[in-house]
Amino acid sequence: MPFYLDVQSRFPLLTGKQFAFIALGDSSYDTFCGAGEQLRELLLEIQGTELAPMLRIDTGETLEPETIALPWLEQHFSAR
């Protein structure tokens, strides 16, 4: 939260800066992956460039999020 609030208050333009998110959450909550969603929206608002669609991992369905995250990382970033 402190990072989010700092970026939000400074509002630095991120033109040319790239980002990607892996968000963890429990889909039984209304705020599933809410922190990732909010930070993603903020970075888009300040003109950051999203490199890949955000990966949302439901921790209510998997005990090892890395089994989902690692293939996603490899798929989107192995050739960079």
C-alpha positions in Angstrom: 0.0 0.0 0.0 2.8 2.5 0.8 4.2 2.0 -2.7 0.8 2.5 -4.4 0.1 5.6 -2.4 3.6 7.1 -3.2 3.2 6.5 -6.9 -0.4 7.8 -6.8 0.6 11.0 -5.0 3.7 11.7 -7.2 2.0 10.7 -10.4 5.2 10.2 -12.4 4.7 9.6 -16.1 6.0 6.1 -17.0 6.1 6.7 -20.7 8.3 3.9 -22.2 8.5 1.9 -18.9 7.2 -1.6 -19.1 5.5 -3.7 -16.5 3.7 -7.0 -16.0 1.7 -8.4 -13.0 1.1 -11.7 -11.4 -1.7 -11.2 -8.9 -2.7 -13.7 -6.1 -6.1 -13.8 -4.6 -8.9 -16.0 -3.4 -11.9 -16.0 -5.8 -14.3 -16.5 -2.9 -13.7 -12.8 -2.0 -15.3 -9.9 -3.9 -11.8 -8.3 -4.1 -10.2 -11.2 -5.9 -6.7 -10.0 -7.1 -7.8 -6.4 -6.2 -4.4 -5.1 -5.2 -3.0 -6.2 -8.5 -5.9 -4.8 -10.4 -5.5 -1.4 -8.7 -1.8 -1.2 -9.2 -2.1 -2.2 -12.8 -4.8 0.5 -13.5 -2.6 3.1 -11.8 0.4 2.2 -14.0 -1.7 2.3 -17.1 -3.0 5.7 -16.0 0.5 7.1 -15.8 1.3 5.7 -19.2 3.2 2.5 -18.4 3.2 -0.2 -21.1 1.7 -3.6 -20.1 3.9 -6.4 -21.6 1.4 -9.2 -21.1 -2.1 -9.6 -19.7 -2.1 -9.8 -15.9 -2.0 -13.4 -14.6 -4.6 -13.9 -11.8 -3.9 -16.9 -9.6 -6.6 -18.3 -7.4 -4.9 -19.4 -4.2 -8.2 -21.1 -3.2 -7.6 -23.6 -6.0 -3.9 -24.1 -6.0 -1.4 -24.6 -3.1 1.6 -23.9 -5.3 1.1 -20.7 -7.3 4.5 -21.1 -8.9 3.2 -24.1 -10.9 1.0 -21.5 -12.7 3.3 -18.5 -12.6 6.5 -20.1 -13.9 5.0 -21.3 -17.2 3.3 -17.9 -17.7 6.7 -16.1 -17.1 8.4 -18.5 -19.5 5.7 -18.0 -22.2 5.8 -14.2 -22.1 9.4 -13.4 -21.2 11.8 -16.3 -22.1 12.9 -14.7 -25.4 13.6 -11.2 -23.9 
